[in-house]
Amino acid sequence: MAKVLITGGQGFIGRYLAKDLLEHGYEVRVLDSLVEQVHGPGGSGAGHEDVEFIEGDVRDHAAVARALEGVSGVFHLAAEVGVGQSMYEIERYVSGNDVGTAVLLQQMIERPVRRIVVASSMSVYGEGRYSLVNGNHVDRVRRNPARVKAGEWDLVAENGANLIPVPTDEEKPVDLASIYALTKYAQERQVLIFGEAYGVEAVALRLFNVFGAGQALSNPYTGVLANFASRLINGQPPMIFEDGQQRRDFVHVRDVARAFRLAMEQPRAAGHVINVGSGRSYRVAEVAELVAEAMGVPHIRPEIMGKARAGDIRNCFADISKARDLLGFEPEYALEDSLDEFAAWVKAAEATDRGTEMRRQLEARGLVS
């Protein structure tokens, strides 16, 4: 029976991953610092009784060394998460994500493992893939700030031609539009470079928007669905930046957990960067309405802000062909079929709406226009 370590294993994805691994015969150890923003005041290390829990920061050499003893594989999920917050808590994000990864890898020199799988992010792409009407791809597309300020949200080519969003594959060049994206790209490159140098099999999974029961509802920088649900359960309309027509890919946390396990098991995955998404695209305003309907409050309409946040992109949704090929991965939980379970969990959970506070923090720093 293989023993594996999950850094950040008490987080949203980590708990689902631990459950999946236990069900497939693994021994699981978790290292987590129980950050208050994610776990709440006095966050608990309580999890599955068969999981060995170590409370500690991934930047703590001694804690990481202890966590690595006797494991054959590492799932590196520990990270600060949030595009908006990363734009003003820069030191926190660079330290937690990049220095934390560096400490983990440095300790792995003396405590080698067979394989490491790191959680990266779709944010590294910046804008997703676009094509012209003739089908030719256009890479490294960014919005013109003057057009955005004028409320012209959609992207156009240099000659003014309309650009069509298409599924984003792993060959699309990265374009780092936020500090968070920068730190996630640094994480994945650190892991892949280390793996090649030290003969450790390394895999990076670029996660799209993960959803499911158990997200941190009181953390305004967590997933889009959790933000919407937290507002709705408190009788407030979901806040949507821009016009709500931006498109995203939403993938269920159970599918993500399975993808991580497959990335540890499948021989051909070693050395690769792989998208993990649903392979579908949804308009954000549509998603807010679906969540409101599932929660029984369809009369609460989303608040369309008509403003953009610094670091946000317009469209990005996944091409998951590579995950199908290398991992044998196929999503099982579609967004529209999974919201009743999500809504039932939200209604039973305690959620403090901090969306207004998040908006105020961004506006005070000129990060909303």
Stockholm file with secondary structure:
# STOCKHOLM 1.0

chainA/1-369         MAKVLITGGQGFIGRYLAKDLLEHGYEVRVLDSLVEQVHGPGGSGAGHEDVEFIEGDVRDHAAVARALEGVSGVFHLAAEVGVGQSMYEIERYVSGNDVGTAVLLQQMIERPVRRIVVASSMSVYGEGRYSLVNGNHVDRVRRNPARVKAGEWDLVAENGANLIPVPTDEEKPVDLASIYALTKYAQERQVLIFGEAYGVEAVALRLFNVFGAGQALSNPYTGVLANFASRLINGQPPMIFEDGQQRRDFVHVRDVARAFRLAMEQPRAAGHVINVGSGRSYRVAEVAELVAEAMGVPHIRPEIMGKARAGDIRNCFADISKARDLLGFEPEYALEDSLDEFAAWVKAAEATDRGTEMRRQLEARGLVS
#=GR chainA/1-369 SS CCEEEEETTTSHHHHHHHHHHHHTTCEEEEEECCCHHHHCTTCCCCCCTTEEEEECCTTCHHHHHHHHTTCSEEEECCCCCCHHHHTTCHHHHIIIIIIHHHHHHHHHHHSCCSEEEEEEEGGGGSSCCEECTTSCEECSCCCCHHHHHTTCCSCBCTTSCBCEECCBCTTSCCCCCSHHHHHHHHHHHHHHHHHHHHTCEEEEEEECEEECTTCCTTCTTSCHHHHHHHHHHTTCCCEESTTSCCEECEEEHHHHHHHHHHHHHCGGGTTCEEEESCSCCEEHHHHHHHHHHHTTCTTSCCEECCCCBTTCCSEECBCCHHHHHHHCCCCCCCHHHHHHHHHHHHHHSCCCCCHHHHHHHHHHTTCBC
#=GC SS_cons         CCEEEEETTTSHHHHHHHHHHHHTTCEEEEEECCCHHHHCTTCCCCCCTTEEEEECCTTCHHHHHHHHTTCSEEEECCCCCCHHHHTTCHHHHIIIIIIHHHHHHHHHHHSCCSEEEEEEEGGGGSSCCEECTTSCEECSCCCCHHHHHTTCCSCBCTTSCBCEECCBCTTSCCCCCSHHHHHHHHHHHHHHHHHHHHTCEEEEEEECEEECTTCCTTCTTSCHHHHHHHHHHTTCCCEESTTSCCEECEEEHHHHHHHHHHHHHCGGGTTCEEEESCSCCEEHHHHHHHHHHHTTCTTSCCEECCCCBTTCCSEECBCCHHHHHHHCCCCCCCHHHHHHHHHHHHHHSCCCCCHHHHHHHHHHTTCBC
//
